[in-house]
Amino acid sequence: DEDLRADRQPEFTQVDIEMSFVQGDDVIDMMEDVMAETLEAVGVEHPFPLPRMQYAEAMERFGCDRPDTRFGMELVNLTEIVRGCGFGVFAKAVEAGGVVKAINCKGAGDWSRGDVEKLADIAAANGAKGMAWIAFTTDGKEKSPIIKFFSDEEFDALKEAMDVEPGDLLLFAADTYEVASAVLSALRLHMADALNVPREGHQLLWVVNFPMFKYDEDEKKYAAEHHPFTHVLDEDVDKIESDPLACGSYSYDLVMDGFEVGGGTIRIHNADEQRADEPRRAGDGHGVDVAAGQTGHCQRAVGQLGDDLHVRARGDLGYDAAVNGVQVSLGKDLIGQHLAPVAHEGDGRLVTGGFNRKNNHIVSASLRNQVMRSASSSGF
């Protein structure tokens, strides 16, 4: 299904549901009935209906659209507190229109400076140019090379906003909203593991109303956040041309313990909206029924319910399939075996695979053959 990912390999199983003459609440209610029966069947108690969190709230509090809400360590926005402060990294980020956010890693205040600065590798891997930190040791000391740049008023306000106590470690990100969110989301999950933060049981929720558009810096144009046929929120339709990044959409993801286990949208069913949203994909003016969709990601849900890291990370595979579609031990062509070929309009080749959302192309037979040649040359 679609593009290969770390948690989606050729055998990745999902249930696609298409519904007509429905609204988002109808789809959500249906999926909650399914999940309630599923959880009951495996002896897991969970309250229903599930809470719903706006996409904007998920990004602000957790830095990602699939938050693990079983523990805290939430992101705190410090932008206004540090605006114009003496620490140039923070001040310049804010002046450029970015943000300064932080997390409080309670229990890490006594870490050595070397151990703390190793965390910068995680920050860099997620787009940061560096990582500032402040440690508050259990014996009452305050350690950091950046403390000297703050006035007493600024530093007191920072500590209050971060609910600082002895034994706390603050980790900062100063960048665009997107980069700062990604950096602190990754650090939050890493520190939860490093500090053995309890994450007991299961917590499910819906994340709803994703943005309709994002701006592609490489292509210098707007692109659909989810897919180009997602219905824009009624109250935002008039912003499609004037302020596209302010447009929300009728979209909903089912999140379980920090993993997306389902998701879908209400489709555009108005030709005028489709023309405004994506002129190249405009219809012929005929109306259609209100259509909605939902996918259920089976292996991810099973992996969470079974607390099985192998299933969670590898897509419940019984053999060692790599993300390139080759079974490493046998050099087996899993792509060719499991996905039916379809005709590729254009050059007449047969292709195998599905739509690649990231690169907007079909995985071709030539790529599959290249993968197999590579495996063969490696001795498989």
RAFENFEN-V579293 format. One record per backbone hydrogen bond with DSSP energy under -1.0 kcal/mol. CO is the residue of the C=O (numbers start at 1). NH is the residue of the N-H. If there is no record, write none. Layout:
co->{CO & CO}
nh->{NH & NH}
This chain:
co->{5 & 8 & 9 & 13 & 15 & 17 & 19 & 23 & 24 & 25 & 26 & 27 & 28 & 29 & 30 & 31 & 32 & 33 & 34 & 35 & 36 & 37 & 38 & 39 & 40 & 51 & 53 & 54 & 55 & 56 & 57 & 58 & 61 & 76 & 78 & 82 & 87 & 88 & 89 & 90 & 91 & 92 & 93 & 94 & 99 & 100 & 101 & 102 & 103 & 104 & 105 & 108 & 112 & 113 & 114 & 116 & 117 & 118 & 119 & 120 & 121 & 123 & 124 & 132 & 134 & 135 & 136 & 137 & 141 & 143 & 146 & 147 & 151 & 152 & 153 & 154 & 155 & 156 & 157 & 158 & 159 & 160 & 165 & 167 & 167 & 168 & 169 & 170 & 171 & 173 & 175 & 176 & 177 & 178 & 179 & 180 & 181 & 182 & 183 & 184 & 185 & 186 & 187 & 188 & 189 & 190 & 191 & 192 & 193 & 203 & 205 & 206 & 207 & 208 & 210 & 212 & 214 & 216 & 216 & 221 & 223 & 227 & 229 & 231 & 233 & 236 & 237 & 239 & 243 & 244 & 247 & 248 & 249 & 250 & 251 & 252 & 253 & 254 & 255 & 256 & 259 & 261 & 262 & 263 & 264 & 265 & 266 & 270 & 271 & 272 & 273 & 274 & 278 & 279 & 290 & 291 & 292 & 294 & 295 & 296 & 296 & 297 & 298 & 299 & 300 & 301 & 302 & 303 & 308 & 309 & 310 & 311 & 319 & 320 & 322 & 325 & 326 & 327 & 327 & 332 & 332 & 333 & 334 & 335 & 342 & 344 & 349 & 351 & 356 & 361 & 364 & 365 & 366 & 367 & 368 & 369 & 370 & 371 & 372 & 373 & 375 & 376}
nh->{8 & 5 & 12 & 298 & 296 & 294 & 292 & 27 & 28 & 29 & 30 & 31 & 32 & 33 & 34 & 35 & 36 & 37 & 38 & 39 & 40 & 41 & 42 & 44 & 43 & 206 & 208 & 58 & 59 & 60 & 61 & 62 & 75 & 102 & 82 & 85 & 91 & 92 & 93 & 94 & 95 & 96 & 98 & 97 & 175 & 78 & 173 & 76 & 171 & 106 & 108 & 111 & 116 & 117 & 118 & 119 & 120 & 121 & 123 & 124 & 125 & 128 & 127 & 172 & 170 & 143 & 167 & 140 & 137 & 135 & 149 & 150 & 155 & 156 & 157 & 158 & 159 & 160 & 161 & 162 & 164 & 163 & 168 & 107 & 109 & 136 & 105 & 134 & 103 & 101 & 99 & 180 & 181 & 182 & 183 & 184 & 185 & 186 & 187 & 188 & 189 & 190 & 191 & 192 & 193 & 194 & 195 & 197 & 196 & 257 & 255 & 53 & 253 & 55 & 249 & 225 & 223 & 220 & 221 & 216 & 214 & 230 & 268 & 250 & 236 & 239 & 240 & 243 & 246 & 247 & 212 & 233 & 251 & 266 & 209 & 264 & 207 & 261 & 205 & 259 & 256 & 297 & 254 & 295 & 252 & 293 & 231 & 274 & 275 & 276 & 277 & 278 & 281 & 282 & 21 & 267 & 19 & 17 & 263 & 15 & 298 & 301 & 302 & 303 & 304 & 305 & 306 & 308 & 312 & 313 & 314 & 315 & 321 & 328 & 325 & 334 & 322 & 331 & 332 & 327 & 334 & 337 & 338 & 339 & 351 & 348 & 344 & 342 & 360 & 356 & 368 & 369 & 370 & 371 & 372 & 373 & 374 & 375 & 376 & 377 & 380 & 379}
